[in-house]
Amino acid sequence: MSKKTKNKKTENKIVRSVNKNVRSSTRKLKPILKSIVGKKVGEAIRDLTFSEKRISKDVKKTISSAVANAENNFQYDIDKLFIKEAYCGKKIVMKRFRPRAKGRAAGIKKPYSNLTIILSELKKKLEEKHGSKS
Protein backbone atom coordinates (compact mmCIF):
# COMPACT_ATOMS: atom_id res chain seq x y z
CA MET A 1 0.00 0.00 0.00
CA SER A 2 2.64 2.48 -1.01
CA LYS A 3 2.10 5.58 -3.05
CA LYS A 4 2.54 5.33 -6.77
CA THR A 5 5.22 7.58 -8.16
CA LYS A 6 4.13 9.95 -10.85
CA ASN A 7 6.13 10.03 -14.05
CA LYS A 8 7.16 13.61 -14.68
CA LYS A 9 8.04 14.39 -18.24
CA THR A 10 10.83 16.86 -18.84
CA GLU A 11 8.89 18.35 -21.77
CA ASN A 12 6.16 19.84 -19.61
CA LYS A 13 8.28 21.99 -17.32
CA ILE A 14 6.51 25.25 -16.61
CA VAL A 15 8.66 28.34 -16.38
CA ARG A 16 6.78 30.95 -14.45
CA SER A 17 7.35 34.25 -12.78
CA VAL A 18 4.91 35.91 -10.39
CA ASN A 19 4.88 39.56 -9.38
CA LYS A 20 2.62 39.80 -6.36
CA ASN A 21 2.27 43.53 -5.70
CA VAL A 22 1.68 45.44 -8.90
CA ARG A 23 0.24 48.88 -8.18
CA SER A 24 -2.41 48.84 -10.89
CA SER A 25 -5.89 47.52 -11.48
CA THR A 26 -6.54 44.33 -13.42
CA ARG A 27 -8.58 46.37 -15.88
CA LYS A 28 -5.46 48.29 -16.94
CA LEU A 29 -3.21 45.21 -16.98
CA LYS A 30 -5.35 42.88 -19.10
CA PRO A 31 -5.01 44.70 -22.47
CA ILE A 32 -1.21 44.74 -22.13
CA LEU A 33 -1.10 41.05 -21.24
CA LYS A 34 -3.39 40.10 -24.11
CA SER A 35 -1.11 41.90 -26.54
CA ILE A 36 1.99 39.86 -25.57
CA VAL A 37 0.55 36.33 -25.31
CA GLY A 38 1.87 34.05 -28.05
CA LYS A 39 4.81 36.29 -28.95
CA LYS A 40 8.47 35.44 -28.64
CA VAL A 41 10.12 36.89 -25.56
CA GLY A 42 12.32 39.31 -27.50
CA GLU A 43 9.36 40.74 -29.41
CA ALA A 44 7.30 41.11 -26.23
CA ILE A 45 10.08 42.97 -24.40
CA ARG A 46 10.57 45.23 -27.42
CA ASP A 47 6.86 46.03 -27.59
CA LEU A 48 6.73 46.79 -23.87
CA THR A 49 9.81 49.03 -24.10
CA PHE A 50 8.05 51.33 -26.53
CA SER A 51 4.66 51.17 -24.83
CA GLU A 52 3.46 54.41 -23.25
CA LYS A 53 1.63 52.68 -20.40
CA ARG A 54 3.16 53.15 -16.96
CA ILE A 55 2.56 49.54 -15.94
CA SER A 56 4.45 48.09 -18.92
CA LYS A 57 7.74 48.50 -16.99
CA ASP A 58 6.53 46.07 -14.30
CA VAL A 59 5.33 43.58 -16.93
CA LYS A 60 8.70 43.79 -18.68
CA LYS A 61 10.51 43.18 -15.40
CA THR A 62 8.37 40.09 -14.72
CA ILE A 63 9.10 38.70 -18.20
CA SER A 64 12.82 39.24 -17.66
CA SER A 65 12.58 37.35 -14.38
CA ALA A 66 10.81 34.44 -16.11
CA VAL A 67 13.54 34.35 -18.78
CA ALA A 68 16.21 34.22 -16.07
CA ASN A 69 14.32 31.36 -14.39
CA ALA A 70 14.18 29.46 -17.69
CA GLU A 71 17.87 29.95 -18.37
CA ASN A 72 19.20 29.14 -14.90
CA ASN A 73 16.77 26.49 -13.63
CA PHE A 74 15.83 24.60 -16.81
CA GLN A 75 18.70 25.44 -19.22
CA TYR A 76 16.27 26.55 -21.95
CA ASP A 77 17.48 28.43 -25.01
CA ILE A 78 16.41 32.08 -24.69
CA ASP A 79 15.84 32.48 -28.42
CA LYS A 80 13.23 29.71 -28.46
CA LEU A 81 11.13 30.98 -25.54
CA PHE A 82 7.66 32.38 -26.10
CA ILE A 83 4.93 33.61 -23.76
CA LYS A 84 2.44 30.80 -23.33
CA GLU A 85 0.18 32.47 -20.75
CA ALA A 86 -0.05 35.84 -19.07
CA TYR A 87 -2.76 36.67 -16.59
CA CYS A 88 -3.48 38.88 -13.61
CA GLY A 89 -5.68 38.72 -10.54
CA LYS A 90 -6.94 41.02 -7.82
CA LYS A 91 -5.01 41.69 -4.64
CA ILE A 92 -5.84 44.19 -1.91
CA VAL A 93 -7.48 47.57 -2.41
CA MET A 94 -6.19 50.45 -0.29
CA LYS A 95 -8.93 52.91 0.55
CA ARG A 96 -8.13 56.58 1.01
CA PHE A 97 -10.25 59.72 1.39
CA ARG A 98 -10.09 62.97 -0.52
CA PRO A 99 -11.60 66.08 1.10
CA ARG A 100 -14.42 67.65 -0.88
CA ALA A 101 -16.60 70.72 -0.61
CA LYS A 102 -18.90 71.42 2.36
CA GLY A 103 -17.04 69.13 4.74
CA ARG A 104 -17.66 65.95 2.79
CA ALA A 105 -15.17 63.28 1.81
CA ALA A 106 -14.91 61.17 -1.31
CA GLY A 107 -13.36 57.73 -1.37
CA ILE A 108 -10.35 56.81 -3.48
CA LYS A 109 -9.55 53.18 -4.23
CA LYS A 110 -5.95 52.18 -4.89
CA PRO A 111 -6.01 48.62 -6.27
CA TYR A 112 -3.13 46.13 -6.36
CA SER A 113 -2.81 43.11 -8.65
CA ASN A 114 -0.95 39.83 -9.04
CA LEU A 115 0.83 39.29 -12.35
CA THR A 116 1.79 35.82 -13.62
CA ILE A 117 3.81 35.09 -16.75
CA ILE A 118 4.26 31.50 -18.02
CA LEU A 119 6.88 30.74 -20.66
CA SER A 120 7.36 27.71 -22.87
CA GLU A 121 9.96 26.64 -25.37
CA LEU A 122 9.17 26.46 -29.09
CA LYS A 123 9.42 22.95 -30.45
CA LYS A 124 10.21 22.25 -34.06
CA LYS A 125 7.20 20.86 -35.83
CA LEU A 126 7.80 18.02 -38.22
CA GLU A 127 6.56 19.12 -41.60
CA GLU A 128 4.73 16.35 -43.36
CA LYS A 129 4.22 16.63 -47.06
CA HIS A 130 0.76 15.76 -48.25
CA GLY A 131 -0.11 15.33 -51.88
CA SER A 132 2.13 15.50 -54.90
CA LYS A 133 3.11 19.18 -54.76
CA SER A 134 6.76 19.83 -54.08
N, C-alpha and C positions, 0 to 999 in steps of 0.2 A: 504494500500500500504506500509506495513512494510516489512523489510527484513526478509527472512526466516532464522532461526537459523540452523546451520549445526550441525549434530550429530557427535561428535568426539568420536571415540571408544578408549578405554584405551589400547587396544591391539596394536595399530599401532603407539605408541609413538616412535619417532626416537631419539636415543641418538647419538649425533654427537659432534665431536671436530674438530676445524679448526685451523691449524697453518699457518699463513699468510705470513711469511717471512722465508722460508727455503732457505738457501744459497746453492742451487744445481739445476741442470737442471732437467726437467721432464724426460729426457731420462735416467738419472741415478736413478731416483726415481721409475719409473714404474716397473722394474723387482722385486724390493723389495716389492712393494705393491701387485703385483700379487701373490707373494709367501705366503702372509699372509691372503688373502681373503678366507673366509670359515673356518678358524681355530678358535679354542677356544682362548680366550684372553690369558690364561696362556701359551699355546703352542706358540702363536705368540710372546709374550714377551721373552720367552726362546730362540726362534730362532733368534730374533733380538739381544739378549745379546751376542750370540756367532758369530754373523755375523762380517765379517772383513770390511764391508763397513763403511765409515765415517758417512754417512747420516742416518744409522740405529739407532743412538742415538736419533736423532730428531723424527723419526717415533715412537720409543718406548715411548718417552715423550708424544707424541700426543695420543697414545693409552692409556697411564696411565691417561691422562686428561679425555678421554672419559669414562673410567671406573669410575673415581671419579664423573663425571656428572651422570652416570647411578645410582650409589649408593646413592648419595645425593639428586638428583632431582626426580628420579623415583622409588627409593627403590627397584631396581632390585637386584637379587642374582648374585654376582660376578662369581660364579662357572658356571652359566648357560649362561653367555654372550659369543657371538661369533662375529667375524668381518663379517658384512654383505656386506659392500662396503668399498673400499679404493681407492681414486683417487687423482690425482694431476693436477694442471693447471699452466699455465705460469703467471708470474708476470713481474716485470720490468727487464731490462737487463742493468747493469752498463757497460759503455764502457770506457776502459782505453787504454793507448798506451805504447808500449814497444819500446825503442830505438833499431834500427838495424844498420847494416853496411852502410857506405857511406851517413850518414845523413838522412836515411829513418826512418820511424816509422811503426810498425805493430800493428794492433788493437787487443785488448784482450776483450772478452765478458765475463762478470760475471753475469750469469743468477740467478734469484730468482724464487721460485715456491710457490704455495699454496698447502697445504696438508689437505685433508679431510678424516676423519675416521668415519664410521657409524656402530654402534653396534646394535645388536638385541639380544633378549633373546630366548634361545632354548625352544621350547614347546614340551611336551611329545606327541608323536604320538600314537594314538590308534591303536593297532595292531589287525587287523581283520584276523581271521583264515578262509582260503578258502580251500575247499576240505576236505578230510577225514584224512589227515595226522595229527598226533599229536606230 
